[in-house]
Amino acid sequence: MANAMMNIQIIPKVSAPEDLYPAVDAAIAIVQDSGLPYEVGGLGTTLEGDFDTLLGIAKEMNEEMIRRGCTSVISQVRLYLGAEPISMDGLTAKFKH
C-alpha cells in the first residue's frame, strides 16, 4: 500500500477546441501506463503511490502537453503524504454502494 496520493487535473491550452480531449486523454494514458492504482473522475484523476513517483508522473503529464503543441498547461494538484499507508478505497469505502 502506498503512503502518498495525488489528485491532478490537467488543463492544456490548445489551439483548437477539438484538440482538448485528445490532449487530456494523452495525459490520462501516462497515468494508465504507470501501473499505479488510479481512478479517473470527472474533474481529475487520483493516483496512489510513492511520493517521488507521483511527482514524476505530474511532470511527465505536463511535459507531454508541451510536446503535443499546447502553448501552456495548468495543473491543479492535490497531494497527500502520510507516515502510514493509505489507499483510495480505504478513504472512500464507506461511501460506496
C-alpha positions, 0 to 999 in steps of 0.5 A: 500500500502506498503512503502518498496520493495525488489528485491532478487535473490537467488543463492544456491550452490548445489551439483548437477546441477539438484538440482538448480531449485528445490532449487530456486523454494523452495525459490520462494514458501516462497515468494508465501506463504507470501501473499505479492504482488510479481512478479517473473522475470527472474533474481529475484523476487520483493516483496512489503511490510513492511520493517521488513517483507521483511527482514524476508522473505530474511532470511527465503529464505536463511535459507531454502537453508541451510536446503535443503543441499546447502553448501552456498547461495548468495543473491543479494538484492535490497531494497527500503524504502520510507516515502510514499507508493509505489507499483510495478505497480505504478513504472512500469505502464507506461511501460506496454502494 
